[in-house]
């Protein structure tokens, strides 16, 4: 299970992508992912149990499919 540092690194990657994007919709999608990974990092820091961070919702996934099959890729 990824730890808080992993989630923080992922948030930083998407923050940079959002800043570099000229497409507003894509930049907002990346910013949603930044918020998602930041929330997961905070949850991982608060918990001794690494499985607890899985309770943070994936903000960039649409629908009920946990595999991400319904992810909006536009």
C-alpha positions in Angstrom: 0.0 0.0 0.0 1.4 3.4 -0.9 2.5 5.7 1.9 2.0 9.4 2.4 5.2 10.3 0.6 4.0 8.5 -2.5 0.7 10.4 -2.5 2.5 13.7 -2.0 4.8 13.0 -4.9 1.8 12.1 -7.1 0.0 15.3 -6.1 3.1 17.3 -7.1 3.3 15.6 -10.5 -0.3 16.5 -11.2 0.1 20.0 -9.8 2.9 20.6 -12.3 0.9 19.1 -15.2 -2.0 21.4 -14.3 0.2 24.4 -14.3 1.7 23.5 -17.7 -1.7 22.7 -19.3 -3.2 25.3 -21.6 -6.5 23.5 -21.7 -8.7 24.7 -18.8 -10.7 21.5 -18.6 -7.6 19.3 -18.4 -6.0 21.6 -15.9 -9.1 21.3 -13.7 -9.0 17.5 -14.0 -5.4 17.5 -12.9 -6.2 19.8 -10.0 -9.0 17.4 -8.9 -6.3 14.7 -8.9 -4.0 16.9 -6.8 -6.8 17.3 -4.2 -7.4 13.5 -4.3 -3.8 12.6 -3.7 -3.4 15.3 -1.1 -6.4 14.0 0.8 -4.9 10.4 0.6 -1.6 11.7 1.9 -3.2 13.3 4.9 -5.3 10.2 5.6 -2.2 8.1 5.4 -0.3 10.4 7.8 -3.2 10.2 10.4 -3.4 6.5 10.3 -1.2 3.7 11.5 -3.2 1.4 9.4 -2.3 1.9 5.7 -5.6 0.5 4.5 -7.5 3.4 6.1 -6.4 5.8 3.3 -8.4 3.7 0.8 -11.5 5.2 2.3 -10.7 8.6 0.7 -12.9 8.8 -2.5 -11.2 9.0 -5.9 -12.4 12.4 -7.1 -11.3 11.8 -10.6 -13.3 8.6 -11.1 -16.9 8.8 -12.3 -19.4 6.1 -11.4 -19.4 3.2 -9.0 -16.8 1.0 -10.7 -13.8 0.8 -8.3 -11.6 -0.4 -11.1 -11.8 3.0 -12.8 -13.5 1.6 -15.8 -15.9 4.5 -15.9 -13.2 7.1 -15.7 -13.9 10.2 -17.7 -11.0 10.5 -20.1 -12.1 13.5 -22.1 
